[in-house]
Amino acid sequence: MYRIDLHAHTRFFHGHRRLGDVYDPLGGRLLAGVARARGLDGVATTNHDYYRAFDDEIAGVAVLPGIEISTTRGHVLVVGPDPPNETDPGELTPSEVVDIAHERDCAAIIAHPYRNSTVREVDAAFDAIEVNGKHPRTREWVERLAEQYELPMTGGSDAHYPVEVGRAYTAVDVDEPTPENVVAAIRDGRVEPRVADWLPYRLIGRLYRYIHTEKDQLDAPDWATPGVGTPPEDD
């Protein structure tokens, strides 16, 4: 088993692409360094709507290619050997992203399905659903969703700051953590999400829950709450 964070960013800010291009190499080294310190074997760089190639290994940690695509319904992770270099935010549908991912031998993963997203409602051939490190309390919701769609689950920290790496990660059953092997493991269901139970991570999670609740970005599943039944009448 290899421990891989399948959702991480090389910078903490959105936009400012030219500045990001300058910062990304440093961000990649920081991600890998923290991942190694946390005992991870790999990390996927999944920046918003663009992919930049890094070395296959940094600081003894496998670096997997990836991109987080902003679709018309929310975010989809594309991880594998040949992700698209750049996409226009909000232009592609989730189904189109899945097709692109599969054409490029990548896995398409529904990212944070209950945060600012309705991708979970789309009928498309996704490969997995993510347990997101910023909202580990939604894991039960994701488990029910994964069971409904018969999909495996992955884990990713969604780190924008290196200190967040490893908050959630994926246990991957492969002989070697190459992009091709990881994609095959995801599709075969040889993956398991893990969430690190560490006090700073719990505090960070509360902070994100407050921020995303205030932004009205968190959705609870529309499931009926089971009743307690009707008590029998007295004889």
DRENTI-610744 format. One record per atom (N, C-alpha, C, O, CB): residue in three letters; x, y, z. Coordinates in steps of 0.1 Angstrom, whole numbers, plus 5000, padded with zeros to 4 digits. Each point is the difference from the previous one (the first is absolute). Glycine has a CB too. Example, Ala and Ser with C-alpha at 12.3 -4.5 7.8 and 13.67 -1.06 7.14 Angstrom:
2
ALA513249435078
ALA499150125000
ALA500950125000
ALA501050005007
ALA497149885005
SER501550234981
SER500950115000
SER499250115008
SER500550115001
SER500749834977
END
This chain:
235
MET500849885000
MET499250125000
MET500950135000
MET501050005007
MET497149875005
TYR501550224980
TYR500650135000
TYR499050115004
TYR498849994997
TYR502849934984
ARG498950185026
ARG499250105005
ARG500250134992
ARG501150054999
ARG499049855024
ILE498850144970
ILE500250114990
ILE498950105002
ILE498849965001
ILE502249884983
ASP499350285017
ASP499150115001
ASP499650044986
ASP500850054992
ASP500250045030
LEU497849884974
LEU499650024986
LEU499350134997
LEU499450024989
LEU500349745010
HIS500550345010
HIS499450134997
HIS500850105008
HIS499850035012
HIS497949874984
ALA503250174997
ALA500850105006
ALA500450114990
ALA500049974988
ALA500949865028
HIS499350294989
HIS500350114991
HIS501450065003
HIS500550005012
HIS497050054987
THR503250004991
THR501350055002
THR500150155005
THR501050055002
THR499749794981
ARG498150225018
ARG500050145005
ARG498750025008
ARG499049934998
ARG502450154982
PHE498650025029
PHE498950025008
PHE499050114995
PHE499050025006
PHE502549925013
PHE498850114969
PHE499150114995
PHE499449954986
PHE500749924993
PHE500750265019
HIS497549884985
HIS499449974987
HIS500350124991
HIS500350115004
HIS497849755007
GLY501850114976
GLY500350114990
GLY501450045000
GLY500949925004
GLY496850165000
HIS502750034991
HIS501350054999
HIS500949904993
HIS501149965006
HIS498650185015
ARG500049814967
ARG500649894994
ARG501650024999
ARG500749915002
ARG497150044986
ARG502650175007
ARG501450034998
ARG500849985013
ARG501149955001
ARG498350204980
LEU500049915030
LEU500649995013
LEU500149855004
LEU501049955006
LEU498250285001
GLY499749704990
GLY500049865004
GLY501049924993
GLY500649915005
GLY497050114998
ASP502750014984
ASP501049934992
ASP501450015007
ASP500849915000
ASP497850134979
VAL501650085027
VAL501350025007
VAL500049925013
VAL501149955004
VAL499150284985
TYR498749775018
TYR499949945013
TYR500049845000
TYR500449945009
TYR498450274999
ASP500649744981
ASP499749865000
ASP501149905003
ASP499949915007
ASP498450154976
PRO502949975011
PRO501149905003
PRO500350005015
PRO500349895006
PRO500750164972
LEU499050065029
LEU500250005015
LEU498849935006
LEU500249925010
LEU501150304989
GLY497549814997
GLY498849935006
GLY500149854998
GLY499649935009
GLY499150274986
GLY501849764994
GLY500149854998
GLY501049945009
GLY499849895006
GLY499650144971
ARG501750045026
ARG501049945009
ARG499550015014
ARG500249905008
ARG501650184977
LEU497450025019
LEU499450005013
LEU499049895002
LEU500049945011
LEU500450314990
LEU498849734989
LEU499049895001
LEU500749875003
LEU499649925009
LEU498850204976
ALA502649855006
ALA500749875002
ALA500749995013
ALA500149895006
ALA500250114969
GLY500350115029
GLY500750005013
GLY499149975012
GLY500449925009
GLY501350244981
VAL497249905010
VAL499049985011
VAL499449864999
VAL499949935010
VAL499650324991
ALA500349714987
ALA499449864998
ALA501049905005
ALA499649905007
ALA499250174973
ARG502549955018
ARG501049905005
ARG500050015015
ARG500149895007
ARG501350134972
ALA498650105027
ALA500050015014
ALA498849935007
ALA500049965011
ALA501250264986
ARG497649784995
ARG498849945006
ARG499949854997
ARG499149935003
ARG499850284994
GLY502249734996
GLY500049864998
GLY499349964987
GLY499649884999
GLY500650095025
LEU499550124967
LEU499349974988
LEU501049954989
LEU501250045001
LEU497050135004
ASP501349764986
ASP500949954989
ASP499850084987
ASP500949994991
ASP499049785019
GLY499050304989
GLY499850084988
GLY499050115002
GLY499350005010
GLY501249794977
VAL499550305003
VAL499050115000
VAL499750044986
VAL500950004992
VAL500050085030
ALA497849954975
ALA499650044987
ALA499950155000
ALA499350065009
ALA499549724987
THR501850294994
THR499850144999
THR498850034991
THR500049974988
THR502550075015
THR496550015003
THR498750024993
THR499650155001
THR499050035007
THR500349734999
ASN501450324987
ASN499750155001
ASN498750034992
ASN499649924991
ASN502950135011
HIS496950065001
HIS498750034994
HIS500250044985
HIS500650104996
HIS498649985026
ASP500349834969
ASP499950034986
ASP501350014992
ASP500050054989
ASP497950065017
TYR503249845000
TYR501249994992
TYR500949895007
TYR500049985012
TYR499850274981
TYR501049704998
TYR501049895004
TYR501450054996
TYR500250054989
TYR498149775009
ARG502650175012
ARG501450034997
ARG500849875004
ARG499849945011
ARG499950314993
ALA501249714987
ALA500849885002
ALA501050035011
ALA500750105000
ALA498949824976
PHE500649985033
PHE501150005010
PHE500849874998
PHE499649914992
PHE499050235024
ASP502549854991
ASP500749885000
ASP499249885005
ASP499150035008
ASP503050104996
ASP498149754992
ASP499249895004
ASP500249975015
ASP499149945007
ASP501249964971
GLU500850155028
GLU500349985014
GLU500750125005
GLU501050054994
GLU499149705003
ILE499450305015
ILE500750115007
ILE500149965014
ILE499149965007
ILE499950214977
ALA502249855022
ALA500349975014
ALA499549865003
ALA499649975012
ALA500150274994
GLY500549664985
GLY499649865003
GLY498549984999
GLY499649895004
GLY502450105010
VAL497250104981
VAL498649995000
VAL499650004985
VAL500450084992
VAL499350035030
ALA499449794974
ALA499550004986
ALA499150124998
ALA499150025008
ALA501149724992
VAL500050324989
VAL499150124996
VAL499249964988
VAL500549974989
VAL501250205020
LEU497049824993
LEU499149964990
LEU499350114992
LEU499750105007
LEU499949705006
PRO500350204974
PRO499450104992
PRO498550015003
PRO499349905002
PRO502550074980
GLY497750155018
GLY498550025002
GLY499650144997
GLY500850094999
GLY499249725018
ILE498750214983
ILE499450134999
ILE498649995006
ILE499349905000
ILE502050154979
GLU498350065027
GLU498650015006
GLU499250104990
GLU500350125000
GLU500549845025
ILE498349984968
ILE499350074990
ILE498750065005
ILE499249925006
ILE501849934977
SER498850285015
SER498750065004
SER499049994989
SER500050074990
SER501350105024
THR497849734988
THR499049974990
THR498850105002
THR500050085009
THR500749684990
THR498250214993
THR498850085001
THR499249975013
THR499150075003
THR500849944972
ARG500549885032
ARG499349955011
ARG500849995013
ARG499549965011
ARG499049924974
GLY502850155014
GLY500949985011
GLY501349954996
GLY500350004988
GLY497849965027
HIS502749994994
HIS501449964997
HIS500149854998
HIS499449925007
HIS501450275006
VAL500149774978
VAL500349864997
VAL501549994999
VAL500750084993
VAL497249884994
LEU502749955020
LEU501449975000
LEU500349904988
LEU499349914998
LEU500950135027
VAL500950004968
VAL500449914989
VAL501549975004
VAL500950085000
VAL497550024982
VAL501849775021
VAL501449965005
VAL500449884991
VAL499349914997
VAL500250165026
GLY501849944972
GLY500549894992
GLY501250054991
GLY500550115003
GLY497249794996
PRO502750024992
PRO501250034993
PRO500050124991
PRO501050064996
PRO499549705005
ASP498350284994
ASP499950114990
ASP498850095002
ASP499150004991
ASP502149844993
PRO498750235027
PRO498950095001
PRO500150124991
PRO501050034995
PRO498849915029
PRO499050134973
PRO500150114991
PRO500850115006
PRO500150025012
PRO497749924979
ASN502950145001
ASN500950115005
ASN499250115006
ASN500450065009
ASN501349884974
GLU497250095011
GLU499250125004
GLU498649994996
GLU499749954989
GLU502350195010
THR497049905009
THR498650014997
THR499450135004
THR500650075009
THR499349684994
ASP499150294990
ASP499350125003
ASP498949985011
ASP499149924999
ASP501350164978
PRO499849995035
PRO499049975011
PRO498650024996
PRO499650104993
PRO502249985022
GLY497349824988
GLY498650014998
GLY499649984986
GLY498850024996
GLY501250145022
GLU500949794973
GLU499749984986
GLU499649854997
GLU499149984992
GLU502450215002
LEU499149725013
LEU499849864997
LEU498949945009
LEU500050035012
LEU502449954980
THR496849935003
THR499149935009
THR500749885007
THR501149964995
THR497050104990
PRO501449895026
PRO500649895006
PRO500249884991
PRO501049935000
PRO498050145021
SER500049904970
SER500149894991
SER501150024990
SER500749914996
SER496950055007
GLU502650174992
GLU501150024991
GLU501349985007
GLU501049964993
GLU497650214995
VAL501549875024
VAL501349985008
VAL500349855001
VAL501149964999
VAL498550265013
VAL499449704991
VAL500249865001
VAL500549944987
VAL500949925000
VAL497350075017
ASP501250064972
ASP500549954987
ASP501450044997
ASP500849924995
ASP496950094997
ILE502750115012
ILE501350054998
ILE501049915008
ILE501149964996
ILE498150284999
ALA500449745018
ALA500949925009
ALA500249864994
ALA501249965000
ALA497950175020
HIS499949814976
HIS500149864995
HIS500850004987
HIS500749904997
HIS497250045014
GLU501950164980
GLU500850004988
GLU501550025003
GLU500849954992
GLU497250154996
ARG502349955023
ARG501450035004
ARG500549895010
ARG501050025007
ARG498750234988
ASP499649655007
ASP500349895009
ASP500250045015
ASP500849965007
ASP500449944974
CYS497950205022
CYS500050055014
CYS498749965007
CYS499049964994
CYS502450244999
ALA498649815020
ALA498849985008
ALA499250135003
ALA500750105002
ALA500549705009
ALA497550194988
ALA499250125003
ALA499349985013
ALA499249905002
ALA500450144974
ILE500750055034
ILE499549985014
ILE499250125004
ILE500450124997
ILE501649755008
ILE496850115000
ILE499150115005
ILE500750065012
ILE500249935010
ILE497749964981
ALA502550235008
ALA500650075012
ALA499050065009
ALA498950054996
ALA503150004990
HIS498349945027
HIS499150065011
HIS498550014995
HIS499550114998
HIS502550025011
PRO497349754990
PRO498750004994
PRO498950085007
PRO499050034994
PRO501749754998
TYR499650265021
TYR498950075007
TYR500550155003
TYR499450065009
TYR499849725001
ARG501850274983
ARG500450145002
ARG499950074986
ARG500849974991
ARG500749965029
ASN497650164979
ASN499950084988
ASN500049924987
ASN500750034991
ASN500450155022
SER498149714987
SER500149914989
SER498749934998
SER499349965010
SER503150014993
THR497150004985
THR498949914997
THR500549904990
THR499249934994
THR499150255010
VAL503049804995
VAL500649904991
VAL499549865004
VAL499849914992
VAL502250235005
ARG497749845016
ARG499549875005
ARG498749964994
ARG499649885000
ARG501650165021
GLU498150054973
GLU498749984994
GLU500049964985
GLU499049974994
GLU500150195023
VAL502149854978
VAL500249974985
VAL500249864997
VAL500849935007
VAL500250304991
ASP498349714992
ASP500249874996
ASP501249994990
ASP499850024988
ASP497749935016
ALA503650025002
ALA501249994991
ALA500949895006
ALA499849955011
ALA500150294983
ALA501149714998
ALA500849885004
ALA501250055008
ALA501149984996
ALA498249904983
PHE500450175033
PHE501150045009
PHE500749875005
PHE499449895000
PHE499350325007
ASP502549814997
ASP500849895005
ASP500049995015
ASP500249895005
ASP501250134975
ALA498350095027
ALA500150005015
ALA499350125005
ALA499850104993
ALA502349765007
ILE497750145013
ILE499550125007
ILE500950035012
ILE500549915006
ILE497150034988
GLU502750185008
GLU501050045010
GLU499450035014
GLU499050065002
GLU502350044979
VAL499449855029
VAL499950055014
VAL501050115002
VAL501249984999
VAL498149795010
ASN500250354992
ASN500850125000
ASN500550045014
ASN499250005010
ASN499550084970
GLY502649955021
GLY500650035013
GLY499550125007
GLY500150015012
GLY501849884979
LYS497550205001
LYS499550125007
LYS498749985007
LYS499650075009
LYS501550064973
HIS498249765014
HIS498749975006
HIS499949855002
HIS499149934994
HIS499850274995
PRO501949745020
PRO500049865003
PRO498749955006
PRO499749884999
PRO502750135004
ARG496850085003
ARG498749965006
ARG499049964989
ARG499049945003
ARG501550215016
THR499849884969
THR499049964989
THR500349864995
THR499449954991
THR500450295002
ARG501249695013
ARG500349874996
ARG498849914999
ARG499949924991
ARG502450115019
GLU496949975000
GLU498849915000
GLU499150034988
GLU499549914994
GLU500650085031
TRP499850144972
TRP499250034988
TRP500749954987
TRP499349944992
TRP499850275020
VAL502249804987
VAL500749954989
VAL499949854999
VAL499949954989
VAL501750255012
GLU498549735010
GLU499949865000
GLU498649954994
GLU500049914992
GLU501650085028
ARG497450084984
ARG498649974995
ARG499950034985
ARG499449924993
ARG499650125030
LEU501650074973
LEU500050034986
LEU500849904992
LEU499649964989
LEU500250285017
ALA501449724999
ALA500849904993
ALA499349874999
ALA500149934990
ALA501950195018
GLU497349845002
GLU499249885000
GLU498950014990
GLU499749904992
GLU500950055032
GLN498750164975
GLN499050024991
GLN500449994985
GLN499449944992
GLN499550215025
TYR502349914980
TYR500549994987
TYR501049894997
TYR500649994989
TYR499050265010
GLU500749675011
GLU500949894999
GLU501450054995
GLU500549944991
GLU497649905005
LEU502450265011
LEU501350054997
LEU500949995012
LEU499650015011
LEU499350154973
PRO502449835014
PRO501050005011
PRO500250155005
PRO499650094993
PRO501649714997
MET499450215021
MET500250135006
MET501550025001
MET500849915003
MET497150085010
THR502550144985
THR501450045002
THR500050105011
THR499050065004
THR501649894972
GLY500650095028
GLY500250105010
GLY501050104996
GLY501149974994
GLY498349875024
GLY500450294984
GLY500950114997
GLY499950115009
GLY498950045004
GLY501049894972
SER501250145027
SER500050105010
SER499350134995
SER499550085008
SER502649825002
ASP498050124977
ASP499650134994
ASP500950115005
ASP499550125002
ASP498149804995
ALA503650055005
ALA501050105007
ALA500350114990
ALA500449984989
ALA500549845025
HIS498950304991
HIS500550124993
HIS501350065008
HIS500850074995
HIS496849984996
TYR502549915022
TYR501150035008
TYR500849875003
TYR499349905003
TYR499550305007
PRO502549794988
PRO500749875002
PRO499749935013
PRO500049885001
PRO501750224984
VAL498149985026
VAL499749945013
VAL498849915000
VAL499949915008
VAL501250295002
GLU498049824980
GLU498849924999
GLU500249864994
GLU499149925000
GLU499650294999
VAL502449774994
VAL500249874993
VAL499849885009
VAL500650015011
VAL501050114973
GLY497749785012
GLY499949885008
GLY498850005009
GLY499749915007
GLY502750074991
ARG496850135002
ARG498950015009
ARG499049894996
ARG499349945008
ARG501050314995
ALA499649724984
ALA499349884995
ALA500949954988
ALA500650084993
ALA497050005014
TYR502449794991
TYR500849944990
TYR499449874996
TYR499049965005
TYR503150155004
THR498549824981
THR499549884995
THR501049895002
THR501250014996
THR497450114987
ALA501049775022
ALA500849875001
ALA499749934987
ALA498949964996
ALA501050025029
VAL501250004967
VAL499949954986
VAL500849875000
VAL501249995003
VAL498650244987
ASP499549665005
ASP500649875000
ASP500749984986
ASP499349954990
ASP498949965026
VAL503050134983
VAL500849994988
VAL501449955003
VAL500550025012
VAL498250164977
ASP502049775001
ASP501449965002
ASP500950125000
ASP501150005006
ASP498449774984
GLU500150335002
GLU500850124998
GLU499150114997
GLU499149994992
GLU502949885000
PRO498250255015
PRO499050114999
PRO500250084987
PRO500250125001
PRO499749895024
THR500149934963
THR500050074988
THR498650054997
THR499049955005
THR503049914986
PRO497950255000
PRO498750054997
PRO499149894994
PRO498849995003
PRO502250244993
GLU499649694995
GLU499249894993
GLU499549905011
GLU498849964999
GLU502550074980
ASN499549935030
ASN499649915010
ASN499050055010
ASN499049935003
ASN503249974995
VAL497950235005
VAL499050065009
VAL498750014993
VAL498949985006
VAL502950155005
VAL498149914976
VAL498850004993
VAL499349875000
VAL498849985002
VAL502150214984
ALA499949705011
ALA499449874999
ALA499549965014
ALA498949935001
ALA502750014981
ALA499150095029
ALA499549975013
ALA498750075004
ALA499149945006
ALA503350025001
ILE497550164989
ILE498850085002
ILE498849934993
ILE499049985006
ILE502350244996
ARG498949754985
ARG498949944992
ARG499749865005
ARG498849954999
ARG501950184982
ASP500349805025
ASP499749865005
ASP499550005014
ASP499649905006
ASP502250024980
GLY498250205021
GLY499550015014
GLY501049965010
GLY499749975011
GLY498149984980
ARG503550055005
ARG501149965009
ARG500550135007
ARG501250025001
ARG499449784984
VAL498550275020
VAL500350135007
VAL499150015012
VAL498949955001
VAL501850164977
GLU499849975032
GLU499250025012
GLU500450145006
GLU501150035001
GLU498849725004
PRO499050334997
PRO500350135006
PRO500450005015
PRO499549925007
PRO498950184976
ARG502649985021
ARG500450005013
ARG500050155005
ARG500350094992
ARG501149705005
VAL498250245015
VAL499950135006
VAL500950005012
VAL499849925009
VAL497950134982
ALA503250055010
ALA500950015011
ALA499350075012
ALA499550114998
ALA502549904986
ASP498049925027
ASP499450065012
ASP501050065009
ASP500549945009
ASP497749884990
TRP502150314997
TRP501050075007
TRP499450145004
TRP499350064992
TRP502649824995
LEU498450165026
LEU499350125005
LEU500150124991
LEU499050064997
LEU501549855025
PRO500750134972
PRO500050114991
PRO499149984988
PRO499450104995
PRO502949955013
TYR497649834987
TYR499149974988
TYR498650025004
TYR499250064992
TYR502549784999
ARG497950125021
ARG498650025005
ARG499750145001
ARG498950054997
ARG501249735015
LEU500850304993
LEU499850155001
LEU499950064987
LEU499150094997
LEU502149915024
ILE499749964969
ILE499950054987
ILE498649974993
ILE499450084994
ILE503149905004
GLY497149895005
GLY498749964995
GLY498850085005
GLY499150034992
GLY501849745006
ARG499250275015
ARG498950085005
ARG500050144994
ARG499050064997
ARG501249825024
LEU501050174976
LEU500250134994
LEU499450004986
LEU499250094996
LEU502849955017
TYR498349864979
TYR499549994986
TYR498449985001
TYR499350054991
TYR502949855001
ARG497450025017
ARG498549985001
ARG499350135003
ARG498950034994
ARG501549745014
TYR500250315000
TYR499450135003
TYR500050094988
TYR499050074996
TYR501849915028
ILE500450034969
ILE500150084988
ILE499149964989
ILE499350084994
ILE503149965012
HIS497549834991
HIS499249954989
HIS498550015004
HIS499150014991
HIS502849845001
THR497850145021
THR498650015004
THR499550154998
THR498950034995
THR501449785021
GLU500650284988
GLU499750144999
GLU499950044985
GLU499250094996
GLU502049965025
LYS499549894970
LYS499950024986
LYS498949924993
LYS499750014988
LYS502750045012
ASP496849885008
ASP498949924996
ASP500549904989
ASP499349984990
ASP499150215015
GLN502749744997
GLN500649914990
GLN499849865004
GLN500449914993
GLN501250275001
LEU497949795018
LEU499849865005
LEU498649964998
LEU499150075003
LEU502849965013
ASP497949854978
ASP498749944997
ASP499949875008
ASP500949924999
ASP499050194978
ALA499049885030
ALA499749875007
ALA499249914990
ALA499250064992
ALA500850055031
PRO500249764977
PRO499349914991
PRO498550015003
PRO499650015012
PRO502449844986
ASP497250134992
ASP498550015002
ASP499549865003
ASP499449934991
ASP500450274993
TRP500649755027
TRP499549865004
TRP499050025011
TRP500150085010
TRP502149824984
ALA496850015006
ALA499050005010
ALA500549945013
ALA500749904999
ALA497550094984
THR501650075028
THR500449955013
THR499149885004
THR498850025001
THR502250215006
PRO499649664996
PRO499149895004
PRO499250035013
PRO500550065009
PRO501149784980
GLY497250125011
GLY499150025012
GLY500349895010
GLY500749914998
GLY497650214988
VAL501049905025
VAL500249905011
VAL498849905000
VAL500049915008
VAL501250265005
GLY497949844977
GLY498949914999
GLY498850045009
GLY500150095008
GLY501649734988
THR497350115002
THR498750035008
THR499949915011
THR500049874998
THR498950224982
PRO501049955032
PRO499949915012
PRO498749924999
PRO499050064995
PRO502450105019
PRO498649724990
PRO498849925000
PRO498950065010
PRO500450055010
PRO500949744984
GLU497550195002
GLU498950055009
GLU499949915012
GLU500349885000
GLU498550224980
ASP500749965031
ASP499849925012
ASP498849914997
ASP499050034994
ASP501950155021
ASP499249704990
ASP498949904999
ASP498950055009
ASP498949935001
ASP502749884994
END
